[in-house]
């Protein structure tokens, strides 16, 4: 592994540690979010191992796609107040899992292909739910500075991640069609991941169950 993925793994360890140390102080969505980070860390450790041994890391990418979606939408389920949106999240999780299984068997085999047919719709859903949550935050404002609100940081992370990933794949296709060097794409990919998990880390630092309980009264 080069210095960039190693640095990314170190960041994941720091963010994981932040969540675990503060676990008892966290509300439920951020407890869910805490466990997403070490899971991603494990995938990032296994990915180069699979690539070296089996010449592909497709199984790791397949699992990462569906587990990330499950973690992040579960966090959204606990963050939303709107019951209809909560039901939509549960339905989305069920449909995504069924489609993931179908795709892994018939369209993009689990052992050999990256699950783009699943990945793109999940990014769209991340963007939609993040915008809906921002709308709900405006409808039910808290008497706390917005930069001290963990929900704001998490939602910002998700909106950033969902939108920049579309830009990333657009650049990837353009660079591929014009035979440009892919080093820029490589660094841009890690830039997205670094920013995303730094924002996740800030959300875990700012979340506090006691403050949330007082504002819920």
Phi and psi in degrees as a GROMACS rama.xvg file:
@    title "Ramachandran Plot"
@    xaxis  label "Phi"
@    yaxis  label "Psi"
@TYPE xy
-81.963  178.649  UNK-2
-63.7552  -33.0156  UNK-3
-67.573  -54.5963  UNK-4
-63.7099  -31.2327  UNK-5
-65.6696  -42.9102  UNK-6
-62.2185  -38.2543  UNK-7
-64.8157  -41.8259  UNK-8
-63.7533  -38.0278  UNK-9
-62.7944  -41.9073  UNK-10
-60.9592  -43.1311  UNK-11
-61.7536  -38.4688  UNK-12
-63.9061  -42.6624  UNK-13
-63.9401  -45.6558  UNK-14
-65.8172  -40.9908  UNK-15
-59.7322  -46.4952  UNK-16
-61.3479  -38.3342  UNK-17
-60.2988  -46.6752  UNK-18
-65.7272  -41.4009  UNK-19
-68.5456  -42.2435  UNK-20
-63.2414  -37.7666  UNK-21
-97.7397  12.8325  UNK-22
-54.5267  -44.3992  UNK-23
-67.7693  -22.5334  UNK-24
-88.7057  -9.41494  UNK-25
-84.8491  148.032  UNK-26
-77.3915  168.23  UNK-27
-56.1765  -46.374  UNK-28
-60.0656  -31.4843  UNK-29
-87.1885  -17.3518  UNK-30
-69.6449  -41.2621  UNK-31
-60.8496  -44.3975  UNK-32
-63.3079  -35.6455  UNK-33
-56.9621  -43.6934  UNK-34
-75.9419  -16.267  UNK-35
-68.4695  -31.8691  UNK-36
-70.8354  -50.7595  UNK-37
-63.3528  -28.1388  UNK-38
-63.711  -45.0802  UNK-39
-63.6017  -37.7443  UNK-40
-59.4475  -45.0848  UNK-41
-60.9283  -44.4735  UNK-42
-60.1655  -40.3985  UNK-43
-70.2629  -26.6149  UNK-44
-76.6654  -40.6028  UNK-45
-73.3607  -30.3538  UNK-46
-56.5498  -52.3957  UNK-47
-66.9786  -27.4813  UNK-48
-65.7579  -45.2955  UNK-49
-64.7366  -40.4332  UNK-50
-62.3856  -41.0555  UNK-51
-71.7968  -39.3753  UNK-52
-86.5577  -40.3319  UNK-53
-111.614  2.03163  UNK-54
66.7771  14.2655  UNK-55
-159.384  145.421  UNK-56
-113.57  19.629  UNK-57
-54.2385  -44.4153  UNK-58
-59.8257  -36.8674  UNK-59
-67.1569  -43.2482  UNK-60
-65.8278  -36.7619  UNK-61
-62.1499  -48.7453  UNK-62
-65.6533  -40.6333  UNK-63
-62.4631  -38.2669  UNK-64
-59.8229  -49.6582  UNK-65
-77.4942  -34.0749  UNK-66
-72.3204  -38.4737  UNK-67
-59.2195  -46.947  UNK-68
-59.063  -41.9883  UNK-69
-65.6365  -46.6968  UNK-70
-60.7421  -49.8823  UNK-71
-70.3623  -37.4052  UNK-72
-73.7395  -30.4103  UNK-73
-64.9704  -40.3728  UNK-74
-61.0495  -42.9596  UNK-75
-62.6943  -37.63  UNK-76
-56.0179  -43.8562  UNK-77
-76.4093  -22.9952  UNK-78
-81.0409  -33.8902  UNK-79
-75.0651  146.145  UNK-80
-95.374  -32.6805  UNK-81
-65.4293  121.703  UNK-82
-68.4437  -34.0593  UNK-83
-65.2503  -41.2509  UNK-84
-66.3511  -38.4727  UNK-85
-59.5389  -44.1176  UNK-86
-64.741  -37.0033  UNK-87
-63.6058  -38.8056  UNK-88
-64.091  -44.5156  UNK-89
-61.9014  -43.9864  UNK-90
-62.5232  -41.9714  UNK-91
-62.3599  -40.7668  UNK-92
-62.1953  -43.723  UNK-93
-65.087  -48.3697  UNK-94
-62.3608  -42.7455  UNK-95
-62.7612  -40.7906  UNK-96
-66.1552  -43.5718  UNK-97
-62.4888  -46.6183  UNK-98
-65.2543  -36.1175  UNK-99
-58.7302  -45.2486  UNK-100
-64.8038  -43.717  UNK-101
-63.8281  -44.5709  UNK-102
-63.6086  -40.7846  UNK-103
-67.5651  -23.625  UNK-104
-93.6832  -44.1752  UNK-105
-105.532  -32.2828  UNK-106
-109.343  -53.4599  UNK-107
-126.031  90.1159  UNK-108
-50.1269  137.809  UNK-109
-54.1718  -37.3855  UNK-110
-87.5083  -10.3471  UNK-111
-132.832  -16.5598  UNK-112
-124.816  147.608  UNK-113
-77.2413  133.906  UNK-114
-80.8626  65.5916  UNK-115
-62.5682  -32.59  UNK-116
-65.3789  -25.282  UNK-117
-92.8386  -37.7646  UNK-118
-63.2057  -46.6008  UNK-119
-63.9515  -46.077  UNK-120
-62.2831  -34.2077  UNK-121
-66.7582  -36.3991  UNK-122
-65.396  -38.3464  UNK-123
-61.4964  -44.1022  UNK-124
-65.2218  -39.632  UNK-125
-57.2082  -46.1056  UNK-126
-64.2627  -42.8676  UNK-127
-63.3908  -48.6151  UNK-128
-67.2699  -33.0185  UNK-129
-66.439  -40.8874  UNK-130
-66.7979  -39.6427  UNK-131
-64.5581  -36.8615  UNK-132
-70.823  -37.7408  UNK-133
-60.8999  -39.4925  UNK-134
-63.2269  -43.1052  UNK-135
-65.6861  -36.1248  UNK-136
-63.7925  -34.8532  UNK-137
-71.6871  -31.6526  UNK-138
-75.0206  -32.3925  UNK-139
-125.49  69.2172  UNK-140
-66.9713  144.867  UNK-141
-97.8765  154.39  UNK-142
-86.4549  47.8293  UNK-143
-134.023  139.767  UNK-144
-51.6947  132.3  UNK-145
-59.8968  -31.3989  UNK-146
-74.1724  -7.23549  UNK-147
-101.47  6.47873  UNK-148
-98.4618  118.288  UNK-149
-61.8553  -34.8153  UNK-150
-61.7514  -39.6106  UNK-151
-60.0323  -45.8437  UNK-152
-68.304  -40.8659  UNK-153
-64.4205  -46.1383  UNK-154
-66.2411  -36.9584  UNK-155
-63.1111  -41.3026  UNK-156
-59.9911  -44.426  UNK-157
-68.565  -40.8314  UNK-158
-66.7482  -41.9025  UNK-159
-60.3251  -47.2846  UNK-160
-62.7228  -48.0399  UNK-161
-64.396  -43.1645  UNK-162
-75.4735  -41.1201  UNK-163
-71.5575  -27.2181  UNK-164
-66.8101  -35.7315  UNK-165
-64.0861  -41.5787  UNK-166
-63.3914  -39.8647  UNK-167
-60.647  -47.0801  UNK-168
-69.5108  -31.6969  UNK-169
-63.4355  -44.6567  UNK-170
-63.8164  -40.4336  UNK-171
-58.9053  -45.0812  UNK-172
-65.5046  -42.4132  UNK-173
-64.0738  -47.0652  UNK-174
-63.3606  -38.8905  UNK-175
-65.148  -41.5505  UNK-176
-66.5909  -29.8419  UNK-177
-105.242  10.6785  UNK-178
56.3261  35.6892  UNK-179
-79.7434  159.865  UNK-180
-67.0251  135.528  UNK-181
-90.4797  10.3445  UNK-182
-64.5133  -36.1594  UNK-183
-62.3517  -42.5006  UNK-184
-63.789  -40.6249  UNK-185
-57.8675  -49.4888  UNK-186
-70.9507  -33.9772  UNK-187
-65.0149  -39.3545  UNK-188
-58.1535  -48.2678  UNK-189
-72.1156  -29.6709  UNK-190
-59.6185  -44.8786  UNK-191
-60.0671  -47.0915  UNK-192
-65.0233  -40.4381  UNK-193
-63.2339  -49.974  UNK-194
-61.9115  -43.829  UNK-195
-57.9756  -48.229  UNK-196
-79.1142  -22.1473  UNK-197
-65.87  -43.1083  UNK-198
-65.1439  -38.4783  UNK-199
-61.9681  -42.396  UNK-200
-60.8251  -41.2997  UNK-201
-63.936  -39.243  UNK-202
-63.4082  -37.1233  UNK-203
-71.6948  -29.9133  UNK-204
-74.131  -33.5334  UNK-205
-90.9551  -14.5449  UNK-206
-74.0948  140.349  UNK-207
-152.158  118.532  UNK-208
-60.9604  -38.4842  UNK-209
-64.2259  -43.2379  UNK-210
-66.0923  -40.5787  UNK-211
-62.7141  -40.4855  UNK-212
-64.8882  -39.3015  UNK-213
-65.7066  -37.6653  UNK-214
-77.3488  -17.4075  UNK-215
-80.8189  -16.1248  UNK-216
